[in-house]
Amino acid sequence: MPVMANTNTISLSPSMALRSPFALAPMAGLTDVPFRTLAWELGAGYMVSEMVTVKAELWETGKSRLRRVLVPGVNPNAVQIAGHDALVMAESAKRLVGEGVEVIDINFGCPAKKVCRKAAGSALLADLDNISRIVESVAGAVDVPVTIKTRTGLTVDDEAGVLAALAAEEAGARMVVMHGRSRACRFKGAATYEKIQLAQQRLTIPLLVNGDIDSLASAQRARQISGADGVMIGRGAIGQPWIFAELAGKPLPNRRQQLQIMLRHLKLMHEFYGPEQGMRIARKHIEAYLGRMNASHLCREFMPLDSAQAQVLWLRRQSSGPLACVSPEAVAEIAHIQMNSAA
């Protein structure tokens, strides 16, 4: 059974509704265009890009441009921004909407030191007035929905996240995503959802619960405790993007089907980044998949592969049978392909 019926529509505006209440969280270096493409194909109803800088001088760097690429067929395409200057944030939002972005998400939850040192991310939970200014400025500058992602508070004891959610709603936000940890917790300890329930009881806009959701059972528990309208999954989707199909009540793919999904993901990475960069980026994702499959020992074979072709061939061999170390002859063949690719 799905964790939440798809008929329970989450609307961000009179003309925009999410196709399902199962969302993919933005995670730098992980939820890129290839991964979001795959998650959408497998049933995710809402996805947000990796965090994009609002600094004009970094706008045209390769990393920033790739993070702003819209995923074909996805509706709506949402991009996350972070910063502390309301006017700069508003200008960046206008520029993104001009590029076709349909939802602007504001990060008030990142606990990373390099973000918080700039008075952005979860550091803003100590400045609710500025949260209001930023949301009001961005919402007034664009004609698309503005959403926020935050945490339960600065510490496990305060309710700054709840107050930030209420301030954001009053300033014009159309949805809140709340992670079940405080800024102080970073990613340690178990997520808790009771304060998210407090926010849910006081908000009139949709609320998604986030944190420690990596299965149907954990999604059901998170939503039951929080009362949230939907769930947003971050690290729990890495290595198993088919979790979105599971939440929608579809049967889990068997091992052969999982390997075919891995192969699809691998090719998407090679195509999006190019063979060299795609080959390097693919390693962390294949490692995650193999870990979920209790086959981490196979990383010893995959990680040294030094061409996109060799990676595809290795995974194709796994797809044709049970997960296992390939034969010495096959390893030699893959090495030969690598040498020819480099020539």
Beta strands, then each sheet from edge to edge (+ up, - down):
strand 1: 10-13
strand 2: 16-18
strand 3: 22-24
strand 4: 46-47
strand 5: 78-81
strand 6: 103-108
strand 7: 146-151
strand 8: 175-179
strand 9: 207-210
strand 10: 230-233
sheet 1: 1+ 2-
sheet 2: 4+ 3+ 10+ 9+ 8+ 7+ 6+ 5+
end
